[in-house]
Amino acid sequence: MAAFRIRVDHENLKFSSAHFVLFGNGKCETLHGHNYRAWVELEGSLQPSDYVLDFLVVKPLMKQVCERLDHKVMLPTENEDLRIDPGDSVVGVIYGNKQYSFPAEDVLLLPIHNTSAELLARYICGVLREEIKSQFGGGGVTAIKVGVQESFGQEASYEEIF
Ligand SMILES: Nc1nc2c(c(=O)[nH]1)N=C([C@H](O)[C@H](O)COP(=O)(O)OP(=O)(O)OP(=O)(O)O)CN2
């Protein structure tokens, strides 16, 4: 089967954020940060413009998502073992015998089960999918794939049919 695929992967598509992966049974990583990078690939048919979708519209969408994640402590709200108390000025978090409190403005609550690169990729993919659908009606896009790199040589990607 023949298909066109575009890829947007720029050095400014990055976010520097803190997280800790939860392993269950009260075990988790220590809080730490990564200089994440993200990229997206879109597969689809050519439009009258001879584009699948203009790079110049995909790039700012990706940039927006990265900016939302940048300089935040990312916390997963879909993990039943992580207790989050989202106050107006302080977010309290309890996991096993660990307790954290963060300034609310530094926290980003994400509707995911864990802040692994895999689930961050799926989250970003979902945000982009909805933006592309609402702004361009999908265009000719048939599949979307997002990659999230934690550090050089370590990345996860997620792909879904549009
Ligand atoms: N499949 C996945 N494996 C791991 C993930 C992930 O998201 N998906 N995440 C981690 C951790 O976040 C961990 O911090 C990364 O591990 P590590 O490479 O040890 O950490 P550094 O970036 O600090 O790299 P150094 O080589 O230690 O400097 C683990 N696995």
The ligand as a Tripos MOL2 file, in Angstrom:
@<TRIPOS>MOLECULE
LIG
   30    31     1     0     0
SMALL
NO_CHARGES

@<TRIPOS>ATOM
      1 N1         10.3240    2.0300   28.5460 N.pl3     1 LIG1
      2 C1         10.6560    2.9860   29.4560 C.ar      1 LIG1
      3 N2         11.6560    2.7640   30.2950 N.ar      1 LIG1
      4 C2         11.9940    3.7040   31.1940 C.ar      1 LIG1
      5 C3         11.3040    4.9240   31.2410 C.ar      1 LIG1
      6 C4         10.2330    5.1290   30.3260 C.ar      1 LIG1
      7 O1          9.5750    6.1830   30.3340 O.2       1 LIG1
      8 N3          9.9450    4.1480   29.4730 N.ar      1 LIG1
      9 N4         11.6730    5.8600   32.1410 N.2       1 LIG1
     10 C5         12.6600    5.6900   32.9740 C.2       1 LIG1
     11 C6         13.0180    6.7730   33.9210 C.3       1 LIG1
     12 O2         12.3040    7.9580   33.7200 O.3       1 LIG1
     13 C7         14.4680    7.0770   34.1370 C.3       1 LIG1
     14 O3         14.6640    8.3550   34.7310 O.3       1 LIG1
     15 C8         15.3480    7.0740   32.9670 C.3       1 LIG1
     16 O4         16.3850    6.2610   33.3350 O.3       1 LIG1
     17 P1         17.8950    6.6210   33.2000 P.3       1 LIG1
     18 O5         18.2710    6.4430   31.7800 O.co2     1 LIG1
     19 O6         18.6250    5.7920   34.1780 O.co2     1 LIG1
     20 O7         17.9780    8.1330   33.6620 O.3       1 LIG1
     21 P2         18.8320    9.3140   33.1160 P.3       1 LIG1
     22 O8         18.0570   10.0410   32.0620 O.co2     1 LIG1
     23 O9         19.2150   10.1030   34.3050 O.co2     1 LIG1
     24 O10        20.0860    8.7010   32.3940 O.3       1 LIG1
     25 P3         21.5580    8.3550   32.9400 P.3       1 LIG1
     26 O11        22.1040    7.4670   31.8690 O.co2     1 LIG1
     27 O12        21.3910    7.6710   34.2560 O.co2     1 LIG1
     28 O13        22.2550    9.6750   33.0300 O.co2     1 LIG1
     29 C9         13.3980    4.4230   33.0590 C.3       1 LIG1
     30 N5         12.9770    3.4720   32.0650 N.pl3     1 LIG1
@<TRIPOS>BOND
     1     1     2 1
     2     2     3 ar
     3     2     8 ar
     4     3     4 ar
     5     4     5 ar
     6     4    30 1
     7     5     6 ar
     8     5     9 1
     9     6     7 2
    10     6     8 ar
    11     9    10 2
    12    10    11 1
    13    10    29 1
    14    11    12 1
    15    11    13 1
    16    13    14 1
    17    13    15 1
    18    15    16 1
    19    16    17 1
    20    17    18 2
    21    17    19 1
    22    17    20 1
    23    20    21 1
    24    21    22 2
    25    21    23 1
    26    21    24 1
    27    24    25 1
    28    25    26 2
    29    25    27 1
    30    25    28 1
    31    29    30 1
@<TRIPOS>SUBSTRUCTURE
     1 LIG1         1 GROUP 0 **** ****
